[in-house]
Amino acid sequence: MNISKIFIDRPIATSLMMLAIALFGMIAYRALPVSDLPNV
């Protein structure tokens, strides 16, 4: 079975997986350390 066929046949699962990846990315981005005066 082709990988693209799986995603085309299951649009709801594809949308949920895309939402989960985006949510995980936003959480990971907010968890990055930020320094006011970084060492350059």
C-alpha distances in whole Angstrom, upper triangle without the diagonal:
4,6,9,7,8,11,12,11,13,16,19,17,16,20,21,19,21,24,24,23,26,28,28,29,32,33,33,34,37,38,38,42,44,48,51,52,49,51,50
4,6,5,7,9,10,11,13,15,18,16,15,18,20,18,19,22,23,22,24,27,26,27,30,31,31,32,35,36,36,40,42,45,48,49,47,48,47
4,5,5,7,9,10,11,13,16,13,12,15,17,14,15,19,19,18,20,23,22,23,26,27,27,28,31,32,32,36,38,42,44,46,43,45,44
4,5,5,6,9,10,11,14,13,11,14,16,14,14,18,19,18,20,23,23,23,26,28,27,28,31,32,33,36,38,42,44,46,43,45,44
4,5,5,6,9,10,14,13,11,15,17,15,16,19,20,20,22,25,25,25,28,30,30,31,34,35,36,39,41,45,47,49,47,48,48
4,6,5,6,9,11,10,9,13,14,13,14,17,18,18,20,22,22,23,26,27,28,29,32,33,34,37,39,43,46,48,45,47,47
4,6,5,6,9,8,6,9,11,10,11,14,15,15,17,19,20,21,23,25,25,27,29,30,31,35,37,40,43,45,43,45,44
4,6,6,10,10,8,11,13,13,13,16,18,18,19,22,23,23,26,28,28,29,32,33,34,38,40,43,45,47,45,47,47
4,6,9,9,9,12,14,14,15,18,19,20,21,23,24,25,27,29,30,31,34,35,36,40,42,45,48,50,48,50,50
4,6,6,6,9,10,11,12,14,16,17,18,20,21,23,25,26,27,29,31,32,33,37,39,43,45,47,46,48,48
4,6,5,6,9,10,10,12,14,15,16,18,20,21,22,24,26,27,29,30,32,36,37,41,43,45,44,46,46
4,5,5,6,9,10,11,12,14,15,16,18,20,21,23,24,26,27,29,31,34,36,40,42,45,43,46,46
4,5,5,6,9,10,10,12,14,15,16,18,20,21,22,24,26,27,29,33,35,38,41,43,42,44,44
4,5,5,6,9,10,11,12,14,15,16,18,20,21,22,24,26,27,31,33,37,39,41,39,42,42
4,5,5,6,9,10,11,12,14,15,16,18,20,21,23,24,26,30,31,35,37,40,38,41,41
4,5,5,6,9,10,10,12,14,15,16,18,20,21,23,25,28,30,34,36,39,37,40,40
4,5,5,6,9,10,11,12,14,15,16,18,20,21,23,27,29,32,35,37,36,38,38
4,5,5,6,9,10,11,12,14,15,16,19,20,21,25,27,31,33,35,34,36,36
4,5,5,6,9,10,11,12,14,15,17,18,20,24,26,29,31,34,33,35,36
4,5,5,6,9,10,11,12,14,15,17,19,22,24,28,31,33,32,34,35
4,5,5,6,9,10,10,12,14,15,17,21,23,26,29,31,29,32,32
4,5,5,6,9,10,10,12,14,16,19,21,25,27,29,28,30,31
4,5,5,6,9,10,11,12,15,18,20,24,26,29,28,30,31
4,6,5,6,9,10,11,13,16,19,22,25,27,26,28,29
4,5,5,6,9,10,11,15,16,20,23,25,23,26,26
4,5,5,6,9,10,14,15,19,21,24,23,25,26
4,5,5,6,9,12,14,18,21,23,22,25,26
4,5,5,7,10,13,16,19,22,20,22,23
4,5,5,9,10,14,17,19,18,20,21
4,6,8,9,13,15,18,18,21,22
4,6,9,13,16,18,17,20,21
4,6,10,13,15,14,16,18
4,7,10,12,11,13,15
4,7,9,8,12,14
4,6,5,9,11
4,6,10,12
4,7,9
4,6
4
